[in-house]
């Protein structure tokens, strides 16, 4: 993981966070908006993802090849 990785924890386990979402798609403000109980999140020093949904996404992405688009000069 890069040094910029942020982890949060709730009753479902430890999640990887990006912005206001976890990797598995939970939003930190969606629970109160649509009645869904997303659990309370808290910062954690743990660095092992234990949320089963996050783990499923990580496993699905392993071995996927990526390529960043090259910057092209605009003429």
C-alpha positions as CSV (number, residue, x, y, z in Angstrom):
1,X,0.0,0.0,0.0
2,X,1.1,3.5,-0.6
3,X,1.9,5.8,2.4
4,X,-1.3,7.7,1.5
5,X,-3.6,4.8,2.3
6,X,-6.3,5.5,4.8
7,X,-8.0,2.8,6.8
8,X,-11.2,3.0,8.8
9,X,-13.0,0.4,10.9
10,X,-16.6,-0.4,11.8
11,X,-18.5,-3.5,12.9
12,X,-17.9,-5.1,9.5
13,X,-14.1,-4.9,9.9
14,X,-11.2,-2.8,8.6
15,X,-11.9,-0.9,5.3
16,X,-9.7,0.9,2.8
17,X,-11.0,4.4,2.4
18,X,-10.8,6.9,-0.4
19,X,-12.6,10.3,0.0
20,X,-15.9,9.7,1.7
21,X,-16.2,6.1,0.5
22,X,-14.7,2.8,1.5
23,X,-13.4,0.5,-1.2
24,X,-16.6,-1.7,-0.9
25,X,-18.7,1.4,-1.6
26,X,-20.0,2.4,1.9
27,X,-20.4,6.1,2.2
28,X,-19.9,7.8,5.5
29,X,-23.0,9.9,5.2
30,X,-25.4,7.6,3.2
31,X,-26.6,5.6,6.2
32,X,-28.6,8.5,7.7
33,X,-29.8,9.7,4.3
34,X,-31.5,6.4,3.1
35,X,-32.2,4.6,6.4
36,X,-29.4,2.0,5.8
37,X,-27.4,1.2,8.9
38,X,-23.7,1.5,7.7
39,X,-22.3,1.3,11.2
40,X,-20.2,3.8,12.9
41,X,-16.7,4.3,11.4
42,X,-13.7,5.2,13.4
43,X,-10.0,5.8,12.4
44,X,-7.7,2.8,13.0
45,X,-4.0,2.1,13.0
46,X,-4.7,-1.4,11.6
47,X,-3.4,-2.0,8.1
48,X,-4.9,-5.3,7.3
49,X,-8.3,-5.1,5.5
50,X,-10.8,-7.5,7.1
51,X,-14.1,-6.3,5.5
52,X,-15.3,-9.2,3.4
53,X,-16.7,-6.9,0.7
54,X,-13.4,-4.9,0.4
55,X,-11.4,-8.2,0.3
56,X,-13.6,-9.4,-2.6
57,X,-12.8,-6.3,-4.6
58,X,-9.1,-6.5,-3.8
59,X,-9.0,-10.2,-4.8
60,X,-10.9,-9.4,-8.0
61,X,-8.3,-6.7,-8.9
62,X,-5.2,-8.8,-8.3
63,X,-3.4,-9.5,-11.5
64,X,-5.3,-6.9,-13.5
65,X,-3.0,-5.0,-15.8
66,X,-3.3,-1.2,-16.0
67,X,-1.8,1.5,-18.1
68,X,-1.9,5.2,-17.4
69,X,-2.8,7.4,-20.4
70,X,0.3,9.3,-21.7
71,X,0.1,13.0,-21.7
72,X,0.0,14.3,-25.2
73,X,0.9,17.8,-26.2
74,X,-2.1,19.9,-27.4
75,X,-1.3,21.6,-30.6
